[in-house]
């Protein structure tokens, strides 16, 4: 009994128990500073979105809706400035790379919000709404590709 009390006292006071494994320091959940290996902030931002680690609001509105508007406006302006099919196909390629990145990030973040057992009801509803939004945007985009014969 005395041994048990002394072990408990050491744990409370910050001493290490010989039976516990050493834990590694945890990396912050949302690291926007320089990541491991000297990554810059842009690469870290792209990576955290792809993994679904950003907030649901940022992922949906900034990386999804606002970025969609920027990409579409840029593609429309590009179409007005040039008639070169190479430039237009390059623009479509950029759009589809962004589209996949945005959909995967929003899907992962929404799934985490909707199905995590510690999420509040509001987060679950927001996650399900974002999942439905990703599904609808994907269906409409693929329908447009088929209709425009871009495949």
Residue pairs with C-beta under 8 A, 6 or more apart in sequence:
7 17
9 15
10 16
10 17
11 17
16 22
29 53
30 48
30 53
30 54
30 55
31 44
31 48
32 41
32 44
32 45
32 48
33 41
33 44
34 40
34 41
34 44
35 43
35 44
35 47
39 47
46 101
48 54
49 59
49 63
49 101
49 102
49 105
49 109
50 101
50 104
50 105
50 108
51 105
51 108
52 59
52 104
52 105
52 106
52 107
52 108
52 109
52 110
52 111
52 112
53 109
54 63
54 105
54 109
55 109
56 109
56 110
56 113
56 123
56 126
56 127
56 130
59 105
59 106
59 109
59 110
59 130
60 106
60 109
60 110
60 130
60 133
63 102
63 105
63 106
64 102
64 106
64 133
67 98
67 102
68 102
71 94
71 95
71 98
74 91
75 91
75 92
75 95
78 87
78 88
78 91
79 88
79 91
82 88
92 150
99 141
103 134
103 137
103 138
106 130
106 133
106 134
107 130
107 131
107 134
109 127
109 130
110 126
110 127
110 128
110 129
110 130
110 131
110 134
111 127
111 131
112 127
113 119
113 123
113 124
113 126
113 127
113 130
114 123
114 124
114 126
114 127
114 128
114 130
114 131
115 124
115 127
116 123
119 127
145 151
